[in-house]
Amino acid sequence: MLSVRGVSKTFLTERSESVPALKNISFELASGDFLSIVGPTGCGKTTLLRLIAGLESPESGTIVAAGAPVISPTSKVGVVFQQYSLFPWRTVFDNVRFGLEVQGVPAARRNARTRQMLELVGLEDAARSYPYELSGGMQQRAAIARALATDPEMLLMDEPFGALDERTRYYLQDELLVIWNRERKSVVFVTHNIDEAIYLSDRVIIISGQPGEVVRAVDIGLSRPRDRLAGEFLDHHLAIREALETTIISKTTMQQEEK
C-alpha cells in the first residue's frame, strides 16, 4: 500500500539557511495495516505525513502509495489533521459531503454515502449541527467521517487526538479501532504518545530528532483489545521510550561536538 524509499527533506529559513528535516527515511506499509510513527517534537513527523499526502515534495527519494508515485494529493489518500479543519460555515452533514461534491458524485449517491459515514462515527443525530456546536471529540469524529467519505485506500492521521483530554482520547482510540476494523483501511498515524501508538498499531516506527531518521521499527504483535497495564504492553512502552531517549541523547551529543 505504501513504500517510502530514501526520502529526505530540507527547508530554507528566511536567511536562506538549510535546515534538514528528514534524512533517508525508508519503510513500507502493507494493505490494511495500522502503522504509527512516534518521535520527539520537531523530528519531522508532520513533514513526513505531508510528503506522503502529496502536500509537499521530497528533496530526494520516492514515495509510492496505492500503486502510484505520490506527486500531488489524491482521492486514494485521506488526511485527518490535529486541528479539526472543519468548515465553520457548513453543517456536519455538508462538511462530510464536501469531498464527494468536489469529485462530482451525483447528489443521491453522495447524500447516501454521507449518511453512512455519519452513522459509522455515531454522528447521525448531529448532522445538522455546526462545528462550533460540537465538542472537540465530536468534531474530530466528523473530520474522520469526511476523510473516509471518498473511500480512500489509505488514511493519514496527524496527532488527531493530541488536543483532547485523556478520557476523550481513550474513547476515540477505541472508536477509531472499531472504524478501522469495519473499513479495513491502511492507516499511518502520527503521535508523540507511546501508549497510543502501542494501543492502536500493528507496527511502530521510531524517528529520531532533527533531522528525522528511522531509528527502529517495532512489531507490536499483541491481540486486540489491548490492556495498557499488561506486561507485554509495558515492555513495548519501555523499549520504545528507551530508543527515543537514547537517540535524543546521541543527537544532542553530536550537535554539541559539532559546535
Backbone torsions as a table, in degrees:
resi	resn	phi	psi	omega
1	MET	NA	-38.3	-178.4
2	LEU	-143.1	132.1	175.3
3	SER	-130.8	118.0	176.9
4	VAL	-112.3	120.9	-173.1
5	ARG	-129.6	114.0	172.9
6	GLY	58.2	37.9	-174.8
7	VAL	-83.0	127.4	175.2
8	SER	-128.8	152.4	-179.3
9	LYS	-148.4	132.4	178.0
10	THR	-126.8	139.1	177.2
11	PHE	-110.2	153.3	175.1
12	LEU	-103.7	132.9	176.8
13	THR	-80.4	176.6	178.4
14	GLU	-62.9	-22.8	178.8
15	ARG	-92.7	12.8	-180.0
16	SER	63.8	29.0	175.5
17	GLU	-92.2	138.9	179.9
18	SER	-82.6	128.8	177.5
19	VAL	-120.6	110.5	179.7
20	PRO	-70.2	126.8	179.8
21	ALA	-101.3	-42.4	-179.2
22	LEU	-135.8	145.9	-178.2
23	LYS	-135.8	113.4	170.6
24	ASN	52.2	51.4	180.0
25	ILE	-81.0	128.1	177.5
26	SER	-140.5	132.6	171.8
27	PHE	-170.3	168.4	178.5
28	GLU	-131.8	156.6	177.2
29	LEU	-131.0	124.7	178.7
30	ALA	-80.4	156.9	-179.8
31	SER	-60.9	130.0	177.2
32	GLY	84.1	-1.2	-178.8
33	ASP	-86.7	159.0	178.8
34	PHE	-115.0	113.1	-177.6
35	LEU	-115.6	131.5	174.1
36	SER	-110.8	147.5	176.1
37	ILE	-118.0	121.2	179.4
38	VAL	-119.4	155.4	178.9
39	GLY	172.2	165.5	-178.9
40	PRO	-68.3	162.9	176.8
41	THR	-57.4	133.7	177.6
42	GLY	85.1	10.1	-177.7
43	CYS	-86.4	-3.9	176.8
44	GLY	100.3	14.7	-178.5
45	LYS	-61.5	-47.4	-179.3
46	THR	-67.0	-38.9	176.8
47	THR	-58.9	-43.9	178.9
48	LEU	-61.6	-42.4	179.9
49	LEU	-64.8	-39.2	178.7
50	ARG	-65.6	-33.6	176.4
51	LEU	-67.0	-42.9	179.5
52	ILE	-65.2	-34.6	-179.9
53	ALA	-76.3	-11.2	-178.2
54	GLY	82.0	13.5	179.4
55	LEU	-82.3	-19.3	174.1
56	GLU	-140.7	165.1	-179.2
57	SER	-113.2	141.0	178.3
58	PRO	-72.6	154.1	175.1
59	GLU	-72.8	-36.2	176.3
60	SER	-152.5	164.2	-178.4
61	GLY	93.5	176.9	-177.3
62	THR	-132.5	149.1	174.6
63	ILE	-131.0	123.4	177.1
64	VAL	-120.2	123.8	-179.5
65	ALA	-126.6	132.9	179.1
66	ALA	52.1	37.9	174.3
67	GLY	83.9	3.7	-177.9
68	ALA	-134.1	143.7	176.0
69	PRO	-59.7	139.2	180.0
70	VAL	-83.5	114.2	179.6
71	ILE	-117.2	-35.4	-178.5
72	SER	-154.9	170.9	178.3
73	PRO	-57.7	145.5	-179.1
74	THR	-140.4	154.5	179.8
75	SER	-69.1	-11.5	178.1
76	LYS	-74.9	-13.2	-178.0
77	VAL	-125.8	119.9	176.1
78	GLY	-99.6	148.7	-176.6
79	VAL	-128.3	134.7	173.4
80	VAL	-122.8	120.6	-177.4
81	PHE	-93.8	167.5	177.5
82	GLN	-63.7	-46.1	173.9
83	GLN	-77.8	137.9	-167.1
84	TYR	-62.7	-25.8	172.2
85	SER	53.4	29.5	173.6
86	LEU	-82.7	148.6	176.7
87	PHE	-74.9	117.9	-174.5
88	PRO	-66.4	-22.2	-178.5
89	TRP	-88.4	-1.8	179.3
90	ARG	-109.6	146.8	173.1
91	THR	-69.2	169.3	176.7
92	VAL	-57.9	-44.3	179.7
93	PHE	-58.3	-46.7	-177.3
94	ASP	-71.3	-31.0	174.9
95	ASN	-63.6	-47.7	-178.8
96	VAL	-65.5	-32.6	-177.4
97	ARG	-78.4	-12.8	-169.3
98	PHE	-55.5	-51.4	-177.5
99	GLY	-60.3	-35.0	177.9
100	LEU	-68.2	-34.7	176.1
101	GLU	-64.2	-44.6	-179.5
102	VAL	-61.0	-35.6	179.7
103	GLN	-78.2	-8.1	179.5
104	GLY	75.9	24.5	177.9
105	VAL	-66.5	133.9	-180.0
106	PRO	-53.2	148.3	-172.3
107	ALA	-54.8	-45.5	-177.0
108	ALA	-62.9	-42.4	-179.4
109	ARG	-68.9	-43.3	-177.8
110	ARG	-69.2	-34.0	177.4
111	ASN	-67.9	-39.8	179.0
112	ALA	-66.1	-42.4	179.3
113	ARG	-64.8	-40.3	179.4
114	THR	-62.7	-44.2	178.3
115	ARG	-62.7	-38.3	179.0
116	GLN	-62.4	-43.5	-178.8
117	MET	-69.6	-37.5	177.8
118	LEU	-65.4	-37.6	176.6
119	GLU	-66.9	-37.5	-179.7
120	LEU	-60.3	-39.6	-177.7
121	VAL	-98.0	6.2	176.0
122	GLY	73.1	32.8	-178.5
123	LEU	-118.9	19.2	-177.4
124	GLU	-60.5	-30.8	-179.4
125	ASP	-79.5	-10.8	-179.3
126	ALA	-107.4	14.6	-173.9
127	ALA	-57.2	-36.3	-176.1
128	ARG	-96.2	5.7	177.8
129	SER	-81.9	159.5	174.9
130	TYR	-100.0	155.9	-175.7
131	PRO	-51.5	-39.4	-177.4
132	TYR	-66.1	-15.6	179.0
133	GLU	-87.7	-3.7	-175.3
134	LEU	-106.6	155.0	171.6
135	SER	-71.7	167.3	178.4
136	GLY	-59.8	-40.5	179.4
137	GLY	-64.2	-39.9	179.1
138	MET	-68.1	-38.5	177.8
139	GLN	-62.5	-40.2	-179.4
140	GLN	-69.9	-34.2	174.8
141	ARG	-63.9	-38.3	176.9
142	ALA	-63.9	-39.2	179.0
143	ALA	-65.2	-38.5	177.1
144	ILE	-65.2	-42.9	178.1
145	ALA	-60.4	-41.6	179.3
146	ARG	-64.3	-40.4	179.9
147	ALA	-66.2	-32.7	-178.1
148	LEU	-84.8	-18.2	-172.4
149	ALA	-59.1	-35.8	-178.0
150	THR	-83.4	5.5	176.9
151	ASP	58.5	54.8	178.1
152	PRO	-70.1	159.3	177.2
153	GLU	-84.4	-22.1	-178.4
154	MET	-138.9	143.8	-179.2
155	LEU	-119.0	124.7	176.7
156	LEU	-105.2	130.7	-175.8
157	MET	-130.9	119.1	-175.6
158	ASP	-103.1	93.3	-179.4
159	GLU	44.5	53.7	-172.4
160	PRO	-65.8	-20.7	-177.8
161	PHE	-110.8	10.4	-174.0
162	GLY	-63.7	-28.2	-176.4
163	ALA	-94.8	4.9	-174.7
164	LEU	-99.2	156.1	175.9
165	ASP	-68.8	162.9	-172.0
166	GLU	-60.2	-42.8	-178.2
167	ARG	-63.3	-45.8	179.2
168	THR	-66.0	-37.1	179.8
169	ARG	-61.7	-46.9	178.9
170	TYR	-61.7	-41.2	-179.6
171	TYR	-61.9	-45.4	-177.6
172	LEU	-72.4	-28.5	173.1
173	GLN	-60.3	-44.7	178.2
174	ASP	-65.6	-40.6	178.1
175	GLU	-62.6	-40.5	179.4
176	LEU	-62.9	-40.2	178.6
177	LEU	-65.6	-36.0	176.0
178	VAL	-63.1	-46.7	179.2
179	ILE	-62.7	-43.9	179.8
180	TRP	-61.8	-41.2	178.6
181	ASN	-63.8	-35.5	-179.6
182	ARG	-76.3	-44.9	-173.3
183	GLU	-88.6	-29.0	179.9
184	ARG	55.0	44.5	173.8
185	LYS	-81.1	153.1	169.8
186	SER	-76.2	135.0	-175.1
187	VAL	-126.7	133.1	167.8
188	VAL	-114.7	117.5	-170.2
189	PHE	-120.4	117.3	179.5
190	VAL	-94.6	131.6	178.8
191	THR	-155.7	155.2	171.1
192	HIS	-102.8	0.6	-177.1
193	ASN	-94.6	111.3	-175.7
194	ILE	-63.1	-45.4	-179.8
195	ASP	-58.8	-41.7	-179.7
196	GLU	-61.7	-43.4	-179.9
197	ALA	-62.2	-44.5	-178.7
198	ILE	-68.2	-40.5	-177.0
199	TYR	-63.7	-36.5	-173.2
200	LEU	-92.2	-32.2	-156.6
201	SER	-100.7	156.8	167.2
202	ASP	-81.3	-34.3	-177.4
203	ARG	-147.5	147.6	-179.9
204	VAL	-123.2	126.6	175.0
205	ILE	-99.0	127.6	179.2
206	ILE	-101.9	126.5	-180.0
207	ILE	-114.0	138.5	-178.8
208	SER	-80.0	-179.1	177.2
209	GLY	-74.9	-175.6	-170.9
210	GLN	-60.5	128.8	-8.7
211	PRO	-75.6	151.3	-178.2
212	GLY	-66.5	126.8	176.0
213	GLU	-135.0	147.9	177.1
214	VAL	-73.1	120.2	-179.4
215	VAL	-91.8	-40.8	-173.4
216	ARG	-164.4	151.1	171.5
217	ALA	-118.4	130.3	-176.1
218	VAL	-118.2	120.0	172.5
219	ASP	-82.0	121.8	-174.6
220	ILE	-74.7	-52.1	172.5
221	GLY	64.9	24.7	178.0
222	LEU	-106.1	140.6	177.8
223	SER	-69.8	154.3	177.5
224	ARG	-105.5	147.6	-1.1
225	PRO	-71.9	154.0	-174.2
226	ARG	-104.4	145.3	179.1
227	ASP	-99.2	116.1	-177.1
228	ARG	-65.4	-17.5	-178.5
229	LEU	-100.8	-0.1	179.5
230	ALA	-68.5	151.1	-176.7
231	GLY	-58.3	-44.6	-179.3
232	GLU	-65.3	-37.1	177.9
233	PHE	-62.5	-47.2	-179.0
234	LEU	-66.3	-33.7	176.7
235	ASP	-62.1	-44.5	177.2
236	HIS	-61.7	-42.4	-179.2
237	HIS	-59.2	-48.2	-178.0
238	LEU	-64.2	-39.3	-179.2
239	ALA	-65.7	-43.2	-179.6
240	ILE	-69.0	-42.1	179.2
241	ARG	-63.3	-41.2	178.4
242	GLU	-62.9	-41.1	178.6
243	ALA	-62.9	-41.0	179.3
244	LEU	-66.4	-46.5	-178.5
245	GLU	-64.9	-38.5	179.6
246	THR	-63.6	-44.0	-178.0
247	THR	-71.7	-32.6	176.7
248	ILE	-64.7	-44.4	179.0
249	ILE	-63.6	-43.2	-179.4
250	SER	-62.8	-44.7	180.0
251	LYS	-63.4	-43.7	-179.3
252	THR	-61.6	-42.3	179.4
253	THR	-62.8	-43.8	179.5
254	MET	-63.5	-41.7	179.9
255	GLN	-65.7	-38.2	178.2
256	GLN	-66.6	-38.8	178.9
257	GLU	-66.2	-36.2	179.3
258	GLU	-66.8	-32.5	178.4
259	LYS	-73.4	NA	NA
